[in-house]
Amino acid sequence: MEIYLKLLLMLIFSLLIPLGMILLQKLLSPKLTDYGDKLKPYESGEVPITDAWIRYPIRFYIVAFLFLLFDIETAFIFPFAVVFKRLGLFAIIETFIFIFILLIGWLYLYRKKAYKWE
């Protein structure tokens, strides 16, 4: 029971200390009412020409997704390549199944023309 009391006290203090710091900052900080130029985006000391919130085409997100997909593939294949000689036949078959599934995904994206930039 004593260990639960210590855990409860630690939980209470871990919540009270950050909340107290936030409250103290709100009470002691100077109050700014005129934000003016502070809310404008900073562009290397230059006056902003256009709005900083531009919309990126969905194409960039598809390319980023493809990069992550094949980056994760590399993260899974690299450890296999390091210990290739020590693995048994079952692990080698599993790796080829993994590569085959990735190949199916690559062919699907190729047929959907995800690799063509237009």
C-alpha positions in Angstrom: 0.0 0.0 0.0 2.9 2.3 0.8 4.2 2.1 -2.8 0.8 3.2 -4.2 0.9 6.2 -1.9 4.3 7.2 -3.3 3.1 6.7 -6.8 0.0 8.8 -6.2 2.2 11.6 -4.7 4.5 11.5 -7.7 1.5 11.7 -10.0 0.0 14.6 -8.1 3.3 16.5 -8.1 4.0 15.8 -11.7 0.7 17.4 -12.5 0.9 20.3 -10.1 4.4 21.5 -10.9 3.8 22.2 -14.6 0.4 23.6 -14.0 1.8 25.9 -11.3 4.5 27.1 -13.6 2.0 27.9 -16.3 -0.2 29.8 -13.8 2.8 31.7 -12.5 3.8 32.7 -16.0 0.3 33.9 -16.8 0.2 36.0 -13.6 3.6 37.5 -13.8 4.1 38.1 -17.5 3.4 41.5 -19.0 0.1 41.7 -20.8 0.3 42.7 -24.5 -2.8 44.1 -26.1 -1.4 45.4 -29.4 0.1 42.5 -31.3 0.4 44.4 -34.6 3.3 43.1 -36.6 4.0 40.3 -34.1 1.4 38.1 -35.8 2.9 38.5 -39.3 5.2 35.8 -40.6 8.9 36.6 -40.5 10.7 36.4 -43.8 14.3 37.1 -43.1 13.7 40.7 -42.2 11.9 41.5 -45.4 8.3 42.8 -45.6 6.0 39.8 -46.5 4.9 40.0 -50.1 2.1 37.4 -50.0 0.3 35.3 -47.5 2.5 32.7 -45.9 -0.3 30.1 -45.8 -0.1 28.6 -49.2 -1.7 25.3 -50.3 0.6 22.6 -51.5 -0.7 20.3 -54.2 -1.7 16.8 -53.1 1.1 15.5 -55.3 3.7 16.5 -52.7 1.9 14.4 -50.0 1.9 11.4 -52.3 5.6 11.7 -53.0 6.2 12.0 -49.2 4.1 8.9 -48.6 6.0 7.0 -51.2 9.3 8.1 -49.6 8.1 6.9 -46.2 6.9 3.6 -47.5 10.2 2.7 -49.1 12.2 4.2 -46.3 10.4 1.8 -43.9 11.1 -1.0 -46.3 14.8 -0.2 -46.0 14.6 -0.1 -42.3 13.1 -3.7 -42.3 15.4 -5.1 -45.0 18.7 -3.7 -43.6 18.8 -5.9 -40.4 18.0 -8.9 -42.6 21.0 -8.2 -44.8 23.3 -7.8 -41.7 22.4 -11.3 -40.3 21.7 -13.1 -43.6 24.0 -16.0 -43.0 22.7 -16.8 -39.5 19.0 -16.9 -40.5 17.3 -20.0 -41.4 15.3 -20.9 -44.4 12.0 -19.7 -42.8 13.3 -16.2 -42.2 14.6 -16.0 -45.8 11.2 -17.1 -47.1 9.5 -14.5 -44.9 11.7 -11.8 -46.3 11.0 -12.7 -49.9 7.3 -12.6 -49.1 7.7 -9.1 -47.6 9.6 -8.0 -50.8 6.9 -9.6 -53.0 4.2 -7.6 -51.1 6.2 -4.4 -51.6 6.6 -5.3 -55.3 2.8 -5.7 -55.6 2.4 -2.2 -54.0 5.0 -0.7 -56.3 3.2 -2.2 -59.4 -0.2 -0.9 -58.1 1.3 2.6 -57.7 2.9 2.3 -61.2 -0.4 1.4 -62.8 -2.1 4.3 -61.0 0.7 6.6 -62.4 1.7 7.8 -59.0 5.3 8.1 -60.2 4.5 10.5 -63.0 4.8 14.2 -62.2 2.3 16.3 -64.0 
